Amino acid sequence: MKQRCLKNGLRILHLLSTSKPELGITETSNSDGLNKSTVHRLMKTLEKEGFVLKEIKRRANISWGFHF
C-alpha cells in the first residue's frame, strides 16, 4: 500500500513538473487516471510536506502547483 501511495504521489509531482504549472484536482485526475478523492488526499499530503502549493483563485477553483 505504501509503495502505491508513493508511486502515485511521484506521478502527480512529475505531472505538475512537466505540464502546466498549475493543475486542479479534476485536471490531475483526468491526466493521471486516478480517482479525484485519491488525488485530493495526495495533494493535501504533498502540500503539508511542502512539495506543492495550493492557490485559491475563486471559491470553487483550487489549483496546485509544484514547489521546490
Helices and strands as residue ranges (DSSP letters): H 2-18, E 22-23, H 25-32, H 36-48, E 52-58, E 61-66
